[in-house]
């Protein structure tokens, strides 16, 4: 839904490429969203295989609510971080460096 919100004219194939998933996965997801009344799929009459999607009123409400909740979460986390002391930030930075090294070792 975020891809559709960011790029309203994007085709299903372009969505798959952007998200790094198969065309079938996008097709199934769009079909499910259409059944739920969140989007409406459209076929380009000049290009038979090009499918785009647009939000219904319900879909617009859902994406707006999601984006508002996401913005609120980002603001809350930003406020938390700005309230930390320099020492606390260094401890977190060190911890994250260790986690990153650990994860790279698993590759």
N, C-alpha and C positions, 0 to 999 in steps of 0.2 A: 504494500500500500504506500510505503514511503517513496518508492521509485516512481509510482504513478503520480504522487503529489509533487515530486520534484521535477518530473519530466512528463507532463500530461500527454504528449504526442508520441511517447516511446512505444515501439512495437513489442509484442510478446517475445520475439526472437532477440531483440536488443536488451530486453529485461533479463533474459536468460544469460546472455553474455555478460552484462553488467554485474549480475549477482553470482556468476560462476556456477550456475546450475544448468540442468538440461532443459531443452525446450518443453519436454513432457512435464517436468516438474512445474514450470511456469503455467503451462496449459491447465494442469490439474488444479493448481492454486486459483487461477482466474475463474475456472468453472465453479469451484467451491464458493468463491466470493460472490460470483454472479447468482448462484442458488440462494445465498444468504441475503441477497438484495443490496449488497454493498457497492458493487460495480455493475456496469453494463458494458459488454464487449461489442466492438464494432469491427467489421471487415471493410477494408479499403476496396471499393468497387474496381479500381484500376489495377490493384495488385491483390489477386485472390488469396494469397497466403499471408498477407499482412493483417495482423489483428492488433488493435489498440483497445484500451479500456478507459472508462471515465467513471468517476464516482457518482453514485446516486445521492439523493439528499441524506439518506442514512449513512452512506459512506463518508460524505463530507463531515457529518457530525462526529463519526468515529475517528477520523484522522485528525480533526481539530482537537478532540478530547485527548487523544494520544500525544499530540504535539504539545499541548498545554501541560500535561503530566510530565512529559520528558523535560520541558523547560523548567518546571518546578523542581524536579530532581536534580538537574544540573545546577540550578541556583542554590539549592540546599547543600549540595556537595561542595560547591565553590565557597559558600559561607563557612562551612566546616574547615576547609583547608586554610582559608585566610585567618581563621582563629587560632591556628596552631603556632606554637613557638618555633623559632629557628632550630632548636635542638630536636623538637618532635619531628620536624620536616626531615632533618638529617637521618634520624632513626628510620623513618619510613623509606627514605631514599635508599639507605643501606639494605633494608629488608627486601625492597623490590629488586635491587641489583642481584642479591643472592637468589631470589626466585627466578630471575631471568637467566642467570648462569645455570641453575639447576635444570630449567626447561630446555636450554640449549644442549645440555648434556644428555638429554633423553632422545634427541634427534638421531 
